[in-house]
Amino acid sequence: MAGAAAEQRRFATVVESWLGRPVLIVGDAMLDEWRFADSDRLCREAPAPVLTLRRRISAAGGAANTAVNVAALGGRAVLVAPVGADVAGDELHDCLDRASVWDRTVNQPGRPTPVKRRMLAGNQILLREDSGDPEDALDHDGVSRLLTALSCATEELRAAAGGEAPTLVVCDYGLGALPAPVRAWLVENRQRYATVALDAHDLADWRGLAPTVVTPSFAEATRLLARAGGTTRPTGGTELHLEHPDGDPVDGPSEMTVGAAPGAVRADDTVAELTRADRPGPVGEPTPGEGRVALTGDGLSVTGTGVTVNTRAGEGVDRAVLARSRLAELRAHTGADVVAVTLDTEGAVVGGADGEPRRSHSTPVPASHAVGAGDAYLAAMTLALAADAPLPTAAQLAQLAATITVSDTGTCVCRRDDLLAALDQPTETTSHPALVSGDELDAIVAEYREAGRSVVFTNGCFDVLHRGHVRYLEQARALGDLLIVAVNSDGSVRRLKGPDRPVNPVEDRGALLAALACVDHVVVFEEDSPAALIEAVRPDVYVKGGDYPPELVPEAPLVRRLGGQVRTLGYVPDRSTSAIIERIRSHSQDPSPHTNDREPDPSLRTRTQAS
C-alpha cells in the first residue's frame, strides 16, 4: 500500500514538473460537432428515425484537440495549422481561446475547415457527416505562410521559455495540412526542438524526422511493417488473415477483421499435418491487389504484404503480443527512441531503447466516449518525456490520461486537476481569501506565475448581479487558470454612473462575486480606470463585455504592451443592470393599489418576459 502511494506521488511530481512547458503543435486541425437529438418515431418516407435537435456542442478536434489537451494538462500550447475562413473556422478559434491555446493558425480562404458532425439519439451515434477534402491542397501562398508561422511560433515559444528549446508535436491525419514542403522543413529544422512527438496515419512519410516518440495505432503500425517488407521463414502454425480495406479512412485507424486464411487450415488438420516439411510457409498470403494483410507463423517475420503472428495458442490474434514482438522493427523503421502502439480500448504497448516492452491497460467503453482519447494520450506522453520522466512513468501517465477522459460522450480532454485526482493527490487549492487587497493580489499573482498558471483579468461595477454577469464571468474563467475580478468602489461607480448608483455597496457586490465558483479573487479599486491593477497583474488575458472589437477597448494598448491578449465577450441579450433597475422603478411608481385587478402594461410584460 505504501509503495503504491509513493508511486502515485512520484507520478504527481512529473505532472507538476511539466507545468508551463512550451509545446508547439502542428498538423490537421478540425472541428468536432456533436448534435444530441430525441427520437420517438419513424418518418413515413423511409424506415428512418425522426430527430428533434436538443443540444449542440462544438469542440476542437485532431491537432487542435491535442493542443487543447496539452494546455489542459498544464503545458503552454501553441497551435500552427491551416484553418478555413468559414463558420467552422470561427468556432474552432473560439474553442482554442477558451482552452488558453495560443492560436497561431493560418487563415486559408477557399479551403474549408475540416468538420466531423455526429448526430446522436440516446447517446447512440446514428450517423457522422465529414466535410473537408484531403484533396484540397494548400496553394503555394498557403504553404509559405504556414512555414512562416511555424518559424515564428518556434521562436515565440523559445523566447517565452527563456531560451529553452520547445517541444514539437506533429499530428498528420492525411487531411492535407502537412504537404511535402512542410514535412521537409520540419525534418530540416529538427534540431530546433528538444523533444519531438509524431502521430501520423502514414509513418513512412516522415522518414528522417528522428522523433523522440511515435504513437501509431495497431493498424498504422501494421501498415508500416507491411510496406517495409522483409523475409518470411517457413513456420508451422495456424494461419490467419486480417482483412484490410483498400482505402484507410483519413481520420482514424482502419478496421481489421480476423478470419481464417483461404486454404490455410482445416478444423480436422492434425499437428503432424500442420508441421509437415512440405507444407508451404505462408499458405494464406494474399495475392497483390487482394488488399489484405496476412498473419501467419511465429510472429517473428514480415513479408512484403503482411506481418506474422503465432496464433496456435488460442483463437484470434492478440494484438498486444504482435505489437510487442515488433517494437524493435518499428523503432528501426521510424527512427524513434520510443514507440507506443495504441490498442484503443485494450491499452497500449510501449518500447524504448532498452528493448523492454511496457504494457498498459484501459477499460472498454462505448466508441462515442473515446473520441479524442488518443489526443489525451499523445499530450500526456509528450509532456512526460519532455519533462525527462522515465519511460515506464510516461507510459502509465499517458494511459491514465486517456482512460479518465472516456466517462461520457464527447471529445476527450484530460485536465491536470483530474489527472492529479486520479493519482489520489490533492488538487491545487489556494489558502488565500477570495476578497483581497491590492497588495495581497501582487503576492498571489506571483505565486501563480511561479506555478505556470495563466491569469485572466476583468473589471466592472457589477452593481446588481444577474444572469448576464454570471455567464460572462464563466466564459472569462474558461480562458485561463485564474480569474481576477476588479470591482469599482462606490465612489468610482458614482462618478461613472451618476449620483443614484450604486444600488448595492461595494461590500455586498464583492461578497456576491467572491461566492461564484468561477471567480478566484476579487479586488476593489478606487480609480475610474483599472490601469494600475493591470500594470501590477500583467494578465495573460484581459476580458471586457460588449459587442465591439477588442481594438476599441481603452485598456487594449496597455494589455498588449504587457504581453497579454484582449478578448470581448458578448452579454446575454436583454440582461443588464440598468434594465433591472428601470423595471424595479416602473413597479414602484405604479399608483394602483390593486395591481392584480388590472391588465398589465403590454410593453412592461414584454420586457419582463425577455428578462
N, C-alpha and C positions, 0 to 999 in steps of 0.2 A: 504493500500500500504506500509506504513511504517512498519507494522507488518510483512508483507511478506519479506521485505528486511532484517529485524532484524533476522528472522528465517533462511534466507539464510546465513547470516553472522555467525550465530550460527553453522550451518551445516559445513561451511567452517572452522571454528575453530576446529571442530572434525577432519576434513581431515588433517589439519596442525598438529594436535596433534599425529597422528599415524605415522608420518614420522620416518623412521628408526626402527620401532617396529619389534622385532625379531619374525619370524614365521617359524615353521618347518612344511612342507607339506609332507605327506607320503601316498602312495597308488598306484593306477593303472595309470601309465603314458603311454601315447600313442602318435603317430604322426598323425596329420591331414594332408592329402594331397588333394589339390584342383587342378583339371585339367580343364582348360577352353578351350573349343573347338568351332569350327564353323561347321555348318551342313546345306547343301542346297540340299541334295538328299538322296534317299534311296538306299541301296545296292540291287543287283539283287538276292542275295541268300535268303533274308528274308525281311519282312517289317520293317527293322531297319535302323536308320539314319547312314550315313557315316560321321565320325567325323574327323576333322583336328585339331590336338592339336595346340593351340596358346600360352598357358601360363600355367605354373605350379607353385604352391605355397605350401610350407610346413610350418606347424605351430605346436606348442606344443598342445597336447590335454589331456583331462582328468585331472589327478592330476598335470601334467606338466603345463597345461593352468591355473589352479588355482594358481600355483606358479608364473607364468608369470604375472597374474593379481595382485597378492599381490605386486610384485616388481614394476609393472607399477603404482600402486596406492601410492607407496612411502614406502612400508614396506621392511624389509630385509628378503628376502625369501630364504629358503634352502629346496631343494627337495631331499628326500630319496625314491628311488623306484628301482625295478629291471628293467634293460634295456638290450635288446639283443645286442650281439656283431655282429651287422649287419649294413647294409647301413642305414636303418631306424633309428637305434640307434645313428649312427653318426650324422644324420640330426637333431635328437632330441637334442643331445648335443649342436649343433650349435644354435638351437633355444633358448635354455636356456642361453647360453653365450651371445647372442645378447640382451636378456632381463635382463641381470645382475642378474640372479638367481644363487645362489651358488649351483653348481651341485655336489651333493653327491650321485648320483645314483650308483647302484651296478651292475657291468657287469655280465650278465648271459649267458655264452656260451651255445649254443644249444637250448635256449629258445627265440623265435623271439620277437622283439619289436612289440606290437600291433599297427596296422595301419588301419586307415579309409580312403579309397580313394574314392573321389567323382568326377564323371565326369559330367560336366555341358555344356550345349549349350544354348546360350542366357540367361545366369544366371538361367536356369532351371536345377535342378539336374535330370539327366537321370538315373543314377544308382550309387550305392555305393558298393564297394568291401571291405570287412573286412578281415584282416589277424591277426593271433594271437589267439590261442585257450585257453579258460579258463581252459581247462583240462591239459594244460602244467604247471603242478605244480612245484614249487620251490623244488629243492632237498635239502637234509639236509645241505650241504655246503652253498647253496644259502640262506637258512633261517638264518644260523649262521652269514653270512657276512652282511645280511640285519639288523639283530639285533645289530651287532657291529656298523654299520653305523648310526643307529638310536641313540644309546647311545652317540657316538662321536659327531654327529651333534647337539644333545641337549646341550652337554657341550660346544661345539664351539659357539653356539648362546648365551648361558649364559655368557660366557667369553667376547664375543664381545659387549654384552649389559651391561657390568659392574656388573654382578651378578644377573641381573633381570631374573626371570623365563620366558622362551619363551612361545609363543602361539603355539598350535598344531592344525593342520587341517588334518583330516582323510578323504580320498577320496576312498571309496570302491565301485567299479563298477563291481565287480564279475569277474574280469579278472585274479584272482589268485595271485595278488601281496601281499595280506594280509591273509596268511593262519592262522590257529588256533594258532600256537606258537607266531606269531607276534601280533595277537589280544590280546592274553593273556599277552604279555609283556607290551603292551600299557595300558591295564587295570591295571596291577600291578604297573606301573610307572606313573599313572595318576597324582600323587602329584608333579611331576617334571615340570608340565605345569600350567601356571596361567589360561589360557583360552583354552578350547578345543571345536572345531567345528567338527561336524560329518555329512558327506554326504554319505549315503550308500543305495544301492539298497535294501538290506535286513537288516533293522534296528535290527531285532531280534538277529543277530549275535553279537551285541555289548552290550549286557546286562552287566551291571557292570562298564561301562566306565564313567558314570555320566558326560556327556558332558555339556558344557555351552549352546550350541545351536545345534540343528539338523535342516536340511533343506530338508525334504523329498518332492518329487513331490506328487501330488494328488494320483497317482497310488501307490506309495510306502507307503504313509500313510494309504490308504485303505487296502492294503495287510497286514500291521502290525495289524490293528484293526481286520481284519477278522481272522488272525491267533491267536490273543489274546483271541478271543471268548467272551462270555458273556451271558446275558439273554435277551429274547425278550418279550416285553409286547404286548398284542393284541392291535391293533390300527385300527382306521377307516381312510381310505385314499387310494389314488391311489398307486398301487404297480408298481414298475419298476424293470427291470433287467439291470445290467451292464455286458455285455458280456466280459469275461476276458480270454485271451488266456491261454492255458495250460502252455506255457513257455514264460516268460517275456524276452525281449531282454536284453542282459547284458550291453548295453551301454546307456540306457535311459529308461524313463517311458514306461510302457506297454500301448498299445492302448485300449481304452474302448469305446464302443458304447452303447448308451442308447436306450432301447426299452421296450415295454410292457411285463410284466412277463407272462409266459404261464398260462392261466386260471385265471388271476388276475382280470381283469376288462374289461367290455364291454362298448362300446360307449353309449348304452342305459341304463346303470345302473343308478338308481335313488339314491339320497342321502340316502333315507331310506334303500335301499338295501346295500349301501356301509357301513352303520353303524349298520347293523343287529348284534345282540349279538351272533347269531350262526355262523356268517361268520368267517372263520378261520383267524388267525392273519396274519402271513407272508405267504399268499397263494402262492406267486411266488417263494418261497425259492427253490433253486436248490438242486437236489439230489447230494450226494457225487460223484465226478467224472464228473459232468457237467462242472466244470471249470469256474463257473460264480460267480459273487458277486451280491447278491440280495439287492436291495434298496427298503425298504418298511417302512411304518409307519410315525412316527412323527419326525424322526431324532434324537431320544434320546436313542436308544437301539442298541445293537450289538449282532449278532448271531454268532455261530461257523463258519459259512461260508460266512458271509457278514455283511454289515452295513446298516443302515436305514436312510431315509431322507423323509421329508414331501414334496410331490410334488403336493398336491392338488391345491396350489395357481397358478400354471401355467404349461406350457409344459416343459418337460425336467427336468434336475437336475441342480440346482445352486450349483456348486462345492464349491463356497466360503461359502455358507450357511452351507453345510455339514462340511467343514473343521473347520469353526468357532465353530460349536457345539461339535466338537471332540477334541479341543485343550487340554482340561484338561486330557482326557484319553491318548492322545499322549504323554503329558508330563509325565504322570504316567508310561506308558509302556517303555519309552526311558530313564527316569531318568534325562531328560534335564531341565535346567532352562528355556530355550526358545525354542519354536517350531515355525518354519517358513515353512508353507506348500506352496510350489510354484505351481502356476497355469499357467505356461508358459505365453502365451500372455494375460492372464487375471490377471496377477499380483501375489499377494501373500496374505496369511492370517497369521498373526504373533501373538503369545500369550506368556505371561510370567507368573511369579508367582502371579501377581496381578489379574489374571483372566480376564483382559480387552483385548479383541481381537483388533488387528490393521489391517486395510485393506489397501493395496496399489494396484495401478492400473498400467497397461502398455498399450502400443499401439500395436495392431495386426500388424505383419509383416510377410513376406514370411518365410517359415521354413529355407531356406538357409541363412537368415540373422541372425537367432537366435542361431546358433550352438555355444556353449560355453557361452551363456549369463548367464546360471546358475553358471558357474565358477566365472564370474564377481560379481554376486550377493553374492556368498559364500565368496569371498575375501573381499568385502566391509563390509558385515555384521560382519565377524570375526574381521577385523581391528577396526571397530567402537566399538564393545563390548570389545575388548581388551584395547581400549583407555578409557573405562568406560563411554561411551556415553549412555544416556538414551535409553531404548528400542525403543520408537517411532522414535527417531532420527536415530538409527541404521537401523531400518526397512526402513525408507524413503531413506536414503543414499544407502542402498543395492539395492532397487528398481530402483533408479535413475542410479546407476552404470550399472545395467543390461539393462536398457532402452536405454541409449545413445550409447550403443555398437552395436545396431542392424540396423545400417543405410545402410549396404552393405553386400554383400555375403562374407563369410569367417568366420574364427574362431574369436569369440568376445574377445577383450581385452579392458578394460577401463583404461585409463591413468589419472593420478592425475590432470594434467592440463585441460583435457576435463571435468572432474568432477567439478572442480572449475569454469570453464567457464559456465557449465550448471547451476551453482548456481549464475551466474552473478557476480562472484568475479574475480578480476584481477589475471591473472596467474603470477607466479613468474618471474619477469624480473630483469635484473641486471642493475644498473646505472653505472657500471664500463665500461671503454672503452674496445674494443676488443684487441687493441695493448697495452700491459702493460710491465712494467719493472719487474725485479726480486723481488724487494721489494714490489711492488704493488701486485704481484702474491701471496705472502705469506698471505696478509690480505684477498684477495679474496678467497683463498682456505680455510682459517679458517672460513670464513663466510658460505661457502657452507657446510663445515663439520658440523657446528653447526646446519644447517638445515637438516642434514641427507642425503645429496646428495652424490652420488658416482662420483669419478673423474677418467677420462681416460686421459692418457698422451702419446704423441708420439713426435718424433723429426725427423728432416731431413733437407736437403738443400733446396728442393722444388725450384730448380733453374728456370726451365721452367714448369710452372703449366700445367698439361694435364689431360686428362680424367682418366688415371690410378690413379693419385693423388686424384682426386675428389671421385672416387668410394672407394678408400682405406679409406679416411677420413670419408665418410658417414658410412662405416662399423664400423669404430672405434667409432664414436659418438653413434652408436646403442648399444654399450657395457656399457654405463653408462649415468649419468645425465649431465655431463660437460666434454667437450673435450678441452684440453690444447695442443697446438702445439708449440713446441720449435724449433726455426729456427737457423741454423748455421749462424754466422756472415760472412761477406765477407772474412775476414782473415782466419777464420776457414775453409770455403769452399776451398780457395786456397791451404791450407795445405793438405786437403783431396783429392781434385780433380785435382789439377795442376794449373799452373800459368794463364791459359786461362779461368779459371772459378772463380766466377760465371758469367753467361751471364747477369743476371739481379741483380742489387744491392739489398741489404737486405731490403731497404725501400720499393721497389716495391714488392719484394717477400712477405714481411709481410703484405702489404696492400691487395694483392690479396687473401691471406689465410684468413685474417680477414673478407673479403667480403663474404666468403662462409657461408651459413646458418648452416652448420653442425659444424662449428668451433666457440667455445665460446671465447677463448682467445689465443693470440699469444704472445710469449716472445722470445727475441733474446738472444743467449748465445755465448760467445767468445771462450770457451774452445772447444777442439776436442771431448770431451765426455759430455753428459748431466748429468753425475753422481751427480753433485752438485745440479742441479734443482730437480732431482729425490729425493734426500735426503730431500729437502725442501718441495716438494709437497706431497711425500708419496702416489703415485697414487694407487687407488684400482685396476686399470688395466693399464698395460704398453703394448703398441702396437708397433710392428715393421712390416714392409713389407718384404715379402720374402717367398719362398717355402722351408723353413727349420724348424726343430722343435724348440720350444721355448728354449730348453736347450742350443742351440748354440748362443742365443742372449747374447752378452757380459754383458749387464746390468741385466740379469736374476737373478744372485745370490743376487745383491743388492735389487732388487724389492721384491724378495721373503723374504729376511731378514726383510724388512719393512712391510711385511704382505700383499703384493699385488700379483696379478696374471699377468702372461706374456702370451700374445697372438701374433701369427704371422698371418698376412693376406696376401694371395697371390695377386700379382699385376695383372692388366689386361694384357693379352698376347700382346706382340709387342708394348707396350706403355712404353717408358722410355725417360728420358731427354736426355741421350746420343744418342739414336736413332734419336730423333728430331734434335739435333744439327748436327749430321752427315748428315742427309738429307738436312738441310739448307746449309751445306758446299758443298755438292755434287752439288746442284743447282748453288751456287755462283761461283763454279770453272768451270762451263760449258763454253768453249770458243766460242761456236757457237752463233752469234747474231740472228740467225733465228731458235730459238728452236721450233717454231710451225711447221717448214717445214721438220723436221727430225723425224724419228722414235725414240721414247724414248727408253732408255736402258731397256731391259726386267726386269733385276733384280731390277732396281730402281722403275719400275712400280709395281712390286710385293710388294716391301716394302711399297710403298705409299698406295696401296690398303689395306694392312694388318693394317696400322695405321689409 
